[in-house]
Amino acid sequence: MLPGRERGKPLNYLELVEVAFVAFFRSSGFPMRRIRAARDYVAKTFAVEFPLAEYQFKTEGMYILMDYNQFDPDPSVD
């Protein structure tokens, strides 16, 4: 059961996307504490409820990263 979820209540689309994100990153070897820390940081910093579903993430080794260009698009940077 997910924290804060009523037992038996179905997941909405964004919750399902977040579960899939976590499952993929866990299967890639990322520890849950690192995924949770990234999610909590982005949720708090950008005041969003479902950051793993709303933003794109990249990895570098065992780091979970975001592309700054998502927030301040620069046409000269690809």
JOFENKA-V421145 format. One record per backbone hydrogen bond with DSSP energy under -1.0 kcal/mol. CO is the residue of the C=O (numbers start at 0). NH is the residue of the N-H. E is the energy in kcal/mol with one decimal. If there is no record, write none. Layout:
co->CO nh->NH e->E
co->CO nh->NH e->E
This chain:
co->1 nh->4 e->-1.9
co->5 nh->8 e->-1.9
co->11 nh->15 e->-2.3
co->12 nh->16 e->-2.3
co->13 nh->17 e->-2.1
co->14 nh->18 e->-2.3
co->15 nh->19 e->-2.3
co->16 nh->20 e->-2.4
co->17 nh->21 e->-2.6
co->18 nh->22 e->-2.6
co->19 nh->23 e->-2.5
co->20 nh->24 e->-2.6
co->21 nh->25 e->-2.8
co->22 nh->26 e->-2.3
co->23 nh->27 e->-1.1
co->24 nh->29 e->-2.4
co->25 nh->28 e->-1.8
co->30 nh->34 e->-1.8
co->31 nh->35 e->-2.9
co->32 nh->36 e->-2.1
co->33 nh->37 e->-2.2
co->34 nh->38 e->-2.6
co->35 nh->39 e->-3.0
co->36 nh->40 e->-2.4
co->37 nh->41 e->-2.3
co->38 nh->42 e->-2.6
co->39 nh->43 e->-2.3
co->40 nh->44 e->-2.9
co->41 nh->45 e->-2.5
co->42 nh->47 e->-1.2
co->49 nh->52 e->-1.1
co->49 nh->53 e->-1.6
co->50 nh->54 e->-1.8
co->57 nh->64 e->-3.4
co->59 nh->62 e->-1.7
co->62 nh->59 e->-1.8
co->64 nh->57 e->-2.9
co->66 nh->69 e->-2.2
co->67 nh->70 e->-2.0
co->67 nh->71 e->-1.6
co->73 nh->76 e->-2.1
